[in-house]
Amino acid sequence: MTEELREHVAEELLRSRARSTALTDAVDEHDLVRQHSKLMSPLVWDLAHIGNQEELWLVRDVGGREPVRSDIDEYYDAFKYGRSVRPELPLLNPREARQYVGDVRGKVFDVLEKVPLQGRRLVENGFAFGMIVQHEQQHDETMLATHQLRVGEPVLHAPAPPHGNLVPATEAFIPGGPFEMGTSDEPWALDNERPAHTVHVDAFFIDTTPVTNAEYAEFILAGGYDDRRLWTEAGWEHRTTAKLVAPRFWHREGNSFTRTAFGVTEPIVPDEPVVHVCFHEAQAYATWAGKRLPTEPEWEKAARYDPETGRTRRYPWGDEEPTELHANLNQRHLRPAPVGAYPAGASASGVHQLIGDVWEWTSTDFHGYPGFEAFPYREYSEVFFGPDYKVLRGGSFGTDKSAIRATFRNWDYPIRRQIFAGFRCARDA
């Protein structure tokens, strides 16, 4: 079993590094070192930060080895310097960054070969290695978002997603009652997903698919951005200050819309989930539609609860790992798939595309579960707890399968739009 685990870890490390390499090799040195948005780091910072976190946890902590480059630690500490000032730091240049992450990875494979994967919580079931794999994949998604903000000719290419299919119902009924939320036994689950605990949720209805471009365009054309009654006080203030009139990267021409994605501008695809909307936009749309955003427990119950057995599943479709039949993940496509494209990925209650395509805003503030314990460091989750951040669920087309589960929790400021976020609506039963 231990050797199988080592092989699995090695494969995941190689797979994540191949993605990082593809995302950084796709552009020239000028694009690697420049800041494409004040919201994002230069791509070369993300690359070296990936290596630095790998060095800190796997080379120095797990492996007990001498540092590779302790002199650069402070420049790649995400809490010491914010994204807006990182271009001013004495960062490694692209050649040095690539050399650094390669040197670190060589030592990591040596550690992986020799360290016992048991006897210490940090290494049990390869947790520290899994944490670093997920960290790299999360930064790969961040780099993908930076590519979306980049101006210039297209440099990333991928096949179109599968066609959509008719989904029999627009809503699914989720019965009231208790279910088990979170996890205590998923080996690579992060601290904010733990522990498993029983939550009671009242009966509700939830949309079987995310809100589509066509549906969101109706909201715009109906004057949704100009109707103060649809917005909360905070939402209206942000909509006014930021001059929001449509999802980010949309362009309006009369009553039609185009969208620019990774350097390509084309008409919106009507049945694709809308993407690049903030929490306030999602909430205003839900109000306009006579509904609301789901709470985080509602979202997870819709994704995991099997009404026939009362069992909580690992994924909406069951316990098996995601494949290309289940969900739009792994940057396999560079856009959300049309609704109904993954019938094999539907939940027991008939809710589609809960995993992949677009992160989904919930109405819940980010907080720890009862019995939460920060591990292995407070800065992963705990420092973000509170009303400033809203929880997003489900992953996007840019999320890797290693970094998403039906228990996985993402969070961001409610004004953020550069992330691959959409939403679906819910209503009381």
C-alpha positions in Angstrom: 0.0 0.0 0.0 2.8 2.4 0.9 4.5 1.9 -2.5 1.2 2.5 -4.3 0.7 5.7 -2.3 4.2 6.8 -3.3 3.5 6.2 -6.9 0.2 8.0 -6.7 1.9 11.0 -5.0 4.7 11.0 -7.7 2.1 11.0 -10.5 0.2 13.9 -9.0 3.3 15.9 -8.4 4.4 15.4 -12.1 0.9 16.2 -13.4 0.6 19.4 -11.4 4.1 20.5 -12.5 3.3 19.8 -16.2 0.4 22.2 -15.9 2.5 24.9 -14.2 5.1 24.5 -16.9 2.5 24.8 -19.7 0.9 27.9 -18.2 4.3 29.7 -17.8 5.9 28.5 -21.0 2.9 29.8 -23.0 4.1 33.4 -22.7 7.3 35.2 -23.2 9.5 36.7 -20.4 7.9 40.1 -20.6 4.4 38.6 -19.9 5.9 36.4 -17.1 7.3 39.3 -15.1 4.6 42.0 -15.8 1.5 42.4 -13.6 -1.6 41.9 -15.7 -3.9 43.2 -13.0 -3.4 44.7 -9.5 -5.6 41.8 -8.3 -3.0 39.2 -9.5 0.7 38.4 -9.0 3.1 38.3 -11.9 3.1 34.7 -13.3 6.7 34.3 -12.4 5.9 35.1 -8.7 3.3 32.3 -8.7 5.8 29.8 -10.2 8.5 30.6 -7.6 5.9 30.7 -4.8 4.8 27.1 -5.7 8.5 26.0 -5.4 8.9 27.9 -2.1 5.9 26.3 -0.4 7.1 22.9 -1.6 10.5 23.6 -0.2 9.2 24.8 3.2 6.9 21.8 3.8 8.4 18.9 1.9 12.1 19.6 1.8 12.7 21.3 5.2 9.8 20.1 7.4 9.0 16.6 6.1 12.4 15.8 4.8 14.5 17.6 7.4 16.9 18.8 4.7 18.9 22.0 4.4 17.2 24.9 2.7 17.6 25.4 -1.0 17.0 29.2 -1.0 16.1 30.5 2.5 17.1 34.0 1.3 14.0 34.3 -0.7 11.4 33.1 1.8 10.0 36.6 2.7 9.4 37.6 -1.0 7.2 34.5 -1.6 5.3 34.8 1.7 1.8 35.5 0.6 1.0 37.2 3.9 4.0 39.5 4.0 3.5 41.2 0.7 0.2 41.8 -1.1 -0.3 41.1 -4.8 -0.2 44.8 -5.7 3.4 45.3 -4.5 5.0 42.0 -5.5 6.3 43.3 -8.9 8.5 45.7 -6.9 10.2 42.9 -4.9 13.6 41.4 -5.9 12.0 38.4 -7.4 13.7 35.5 -9.2 13.7 36.1 -12.9 12.1 33.4 -15.2 15.3 31.5 -15.7 16.1 31.5 -11.9 12.5 30.6 -11.0 12.5 27.6 -13.3 15.9 26.5 -12.0 14.7 26.9 -8.4 11.5 24.9 -8.7 13.4 22.2 -10.5 16.0 22.0 -7.8 13.3 21.8 -5.1 11.4 19.1 -7.0 14.5 17.0 -7.3 14.9 17.0 -3.5 11.2 16.4 -3.0 11.4 13.1 -5.0 14.3 12.0 -2.9 12.3 12.8 0.3 9.3 10.9 -1.1 11.4 7.9 -1.7 12.7 7.7 1.8 10.3 9.3 4.3 7.8 7.0 6.1 4.3 7.9 5.2 3.0 7.2 8.6 3.6 7.8 12.3 3.2 11.6 12.1 0.0 13.4 11.3 1.6 15.6 8.6 2.8 12.7 6.6 0.0 10.1 7.3 -1.5 8.9 4.0 0.9 11.3 2.3 -1.1 14.4 3.5 1.8 16.9 3.2 2.4 15.8 -0.3 -1.3 16.0 -1.1 -1.5 19.5 0.4 1.4 20.6 -1.8 -0.2 19.1 -4.9 -3.4 20.9 -4.2 -1.5 24.1 -3.5 0.2 24.0 -6.9 -3.1 23.2 -8.7 -4.8 26.1 -6.9 -2.1 28.4 -8.0 -2.4 27.0 -11.5 -6.0 28.0 -11.5 -4.9 31.5 -10.3 -2.4 31.6 -13.1 -5.2 30.6 -15.5 -7.3 33.6 -14.2 -4.2 35.8 -14.8 -4.1 34.5 -18.4 -7.8 35.6 -18.7 -6.8 39.1 -17.6 -3.9 39.2 -20.0 -4.3 41.4 -23.1 -2.9 40.1 -26.4 -3.2 37.3 -28.9 -4.5 33.9 -27.7 -1.8 31.6 -26.3 -3.9 28.9 -24.6 -5.9 26.5 -26.6 -8.2 23.6 -25.8 -11.1 21.7 -27.5 -14.7 22.8 -27.0 -16.6 21.1 -24.2 -19.3 18.5 -25.0 -22.7 19.7 -26.1 -25.5 20.2 -23.6 -28.5 18.0 -23.1 -32.0 18.6 -22.0 -32.3 18.5 -18.2 -35.8 17.1 -17.4 -36.6 19.5 -14.5 -35.5 23.1 -13.7 -35.6 22.5 -10.0 -34.9 19.6 -7.6 -36.6 19.1 -4.3 -34.3 18.4 -1.4 -36.1 17.0 1.7 -35.7 18.5 5.1 -33.8 16.7 7.9 -30.3 16.0 9.0 -27.3 14.9 6.9 -23.6 14.5 7.5 -21.6 17.6 6.2 -17.9 17.8 5.9 -15.4 14.9 6.3 -13.3 13.3 8.9 -11.8 10.5 6.7 -10.9 12.0 3.3 -7.1 11.6 3.5 -6.2 14.8 1.6 -9.1 17.0 2.9 -7.9 20.4 4.2 -8.6 21.7 7.7 -11.7 23.8 6.9 -13.5 20.7 5.4 -13.2 18.9 8.8 -14.7 17.4 10.9 -17.7 15.6 9.7 -20.8 16.8 11.6 -24.5 16.5 11.4 -26.5 19.5 10.1 -30.2 19.9 9.9 -31.5 21.6 6.7 -35.1 22.6 6.1 -36.7 21.3 2.8 -35.9 23.5 -0.2 -35.7 23.6 -4.0 -32.5 24.2 -5.9 -31.9 24.8 -9.6 -30.9 21.7 -11.4 -28.3 23.7 -13.4 -26.3 26.8 -12.9 -27.8 30.1 -14.2 -26.9 30.4 -17.9 -25.7 33.3 -20.1 -29.1 33.6 -21.8 -30.9 33.7 -18.4 -28.5 36.3 -17.1 -28.8 38.4 -20.3 -32.6 38.5 -19.6 -31.8 40.0 -16.2 -29.6 42.7 -17.8 -32.2 43.5 -20.5 -34.9 43.7 -17.9 -33.0 46.5 -16.2 -31.6 44.4 -13.4 -28.5 46.5 -12.9 -30.6 49.7 -12.6 -33.2 48.5 -10.2 -32.1 49.5 -6.7 -34.8 47.2 -5.2 -33.0 44.0 -6.3 -29.7 44.8 -4.6 -28.7 44.9 -0.9 -27.3 48.1 0.4 -23.7 46.8 0.1 -24.4 45.3 -3.3 -25.9 48.5 -4.7 -23.0 50.6 -3.3 -20.5 48.3 -5.0 -22.5 48.1 -8.3 -22.6 51.9 -8.3 -19.0 52.5 -7.4 -17.6 49.8 -9.7 -20.0 50.9 -12.5 -21.2 47.3 -13.0 -23.4 46.8 -16.0 -22.8 43.1 -17.0 -20.5 40.2 -16.1 -16.8 40.9 -16.4 -15.5 40.5 -20.0 -19.0 40.9 -21.5 -19.6 43.6 -24.1 -23.0 44.8 -25.0 -24.1 45.8 -28.5 -27.8 46.8 -28.4 -29.6 43.8 -27.1 -26.9 41.3 -27.8 -23.7 40.4 -26.0 -20.2 39.1 -26.7 -17.6 37.8 -24.3 -13.8 37.8 -24.4 -12.2 34.7 -23.1 -8.4 34.0 -23.3 -8.0 36.5 -26.1 -11.0 35.4 -28.2 -14.1 37.5 -28.5 -17.3 35.9 -29.6 -21.1 35.9 -29.0 -22.1 34.5 -25.6 -23.1 30.9 -25.8 -26.7 30.9 -24.5 -26.7 27.6 -22.6 -23.3 27.9 -20.9 -23.3 28.8 -17.2 -22.6 32.5 -16.7 -19.1 33.2 -15.3 -17.2 36.1 -13.9 -20.0 37.5 -11.7 -19.5 38.6 -8.2 -21.6 37.6 -5.2 -23.6 40.9 -5.3 -24.6 40.3 -8.9 -25.6 36.7 -8.2 -27.7 37.8 -5.2 -29.4 40.6 -7.3 -30.2 38.1 -10.1 -31.7 35.6 -7.5 -33.9 38.3 -6.1 -35.1 39.3 -9.6 -35.9 35.6 -10.3 -37.9 35.4 -7.1 -35.4 33.1 -5.5 -32.2 33.3 -3.4 -28.7 31.9 -3.3 -28.4 28.6 -1.5 -26.7 28.4 1.8 -23.5 26.3 2.0 -25.2 23.4 3.9 -28.0 23.4 1.3 -25.5 23.3 -1.5 -23.6 20.4 0.1 -26.8 18.5 0.9 -28.0 18.9 -2.7 -24.5 17.6 -3.9 -24.0 14.7 -1.5 -27.2 13.5 0.1 -28.9 10.4 -1.2 -32.6 10.6 -0.2 -33.2 6.8 -0.9 -30.4 5.6 1.4 -29.8 8.6 3.7 -26.1 8.3 2.9 -23.7 11.1 2.2 -21.7 10.6 -0.9 -18.1 11.6 -1.7 -19.2 13.2 -5.0 -22.6 14.0 -6.4 -22.5 10.9 -8.6 -21.0 8.5 -6.0 -17.6 7.8 -4.5 -15.5 7.2 -7.6 -13.0 9.8 -8.8 -14.1 12.4 -11.4 -13.7 11.4 -15.0 -14.3 13.4 -18.2 -17.8 11.9 -18.2 -18.6 13.4 -14.8 -17.4 17.0 -14.8 -15.6 19.8 -16.6 -12.4 19.9 -14.7 -8.6 19.9 -15.2 -8.5 22.8 -17.6 -9.6 20.2 -20.2 -11.6 23.0 -21.8 -11.2 26.8 -21.5 -14.9 27.5 -20.8 -17.9 26.2 -18.9 -19.8 23.4 -20.7 -23.4 23.9 -21.7 -25.9 22.8 -19.1 -26.8 19.2 -19.2 -23.4 18.2 -20.7 -22.6 15.8 -17.9 -25.7 13.6 -17.1 -23.4 11.0 -15.5 -22.3 13.6 -12.9 -25.8 14.4 -11.6 -26.5 14.0 -7.9 -29.0 11.5 -6.5 -31.6 14.3 -6.4 -31.0 15.1 -10.1 -28.9 18.3 -9.7 -26.4 18.7 -12.5 -22.9 20.2 -12.8 -22.3 20.8 -9.1 -18.7 19.9 -9.6 -16.7 21.8 -12.3 -17.7 24.4 -14.9 -18.1 27.4 -12.4 -17.5 28.0 -8.8 -20.9 28.7 -7.2 -21.5 31.5 -4.8 -23.4 30.6 -1.6 -25.0 33.0 0.9 -22.8 31.7 3.7 -19.9 33.5 5.4 -16.7 31.6 5.7 -16.3 30.0 9.1 -14.9 26.9 10.8 -17.1 23.8 11.4 -17.8 22.8 15.0 -14.7 21.2 16.3 -12.5 22.9 13.7 -8.7 22.6 14.3 -6.2 24.6 12.2 -3.8 22.2 10.6 -1.0 22.4 9.7 -1.0 26.2 9.9 -3.6 28.9 10.7 -2.9 30.9 7.6 -4.6 28.4 5.3 -8.1 28.9 6.6 -8.5 30.3 10.1 -7.3 33.9 9.4 -10.0 34.3 6.8 -12.9 33.3 9.0 -15.6 36.0 9.4 -18.2 38.1 7.5 -15.7 39.5 5.0 -15.6 36.3 2.8 -18.4 34.3 1.2 -18.1 30.6 0.5 -17.9 29.3 -3.0 -18.4 25.6 -3.9 -17.9 23.0 -6.6 -14.9 24.1 -8.6 -14.6 25.4 -12.1 -13.3 24.3 -15.5 -9.9 25.5 -14.3 -10.0 23.4 -11.1 -8.0 20.2 -11.0 -9.6 17.0 -9.8 -7.0 16.7 -7.0 -8.1 20.0 -5.6 -11.9 19.5 -5.6 -14.3 17.3 -3.6 -17.9 17.8 -2.7 -16.6 18.9 0.7 -14.1 21.3 -0.7 -14.6 25.0 0.4 -13.4 28.0 -1.5 -13.9 31.6 -0.3 -13.4 35.1 -1.6 -14.5 38.7 -1.2 -18.1 39.2 -2.4 -16.8 41.8 -5.0 -14.4 39.5 -6.8 -15.1 38.8 -10.5 -11.8 37.7 -11.9 -12.3 34.2 -10.5 -14.3 31.6 -12.6 -17.4 32.1 -10.5 -21.1 31.7 -11.4 -24.1 30.5 -9.3 -27.4 28.7 -9.1 -30.5 29.7 -7.3 -32.6 28.1 -4.5 -35.9 28.8 -2.8 -37.7 27.6 0.3 -40.0 24.6 -0.1 
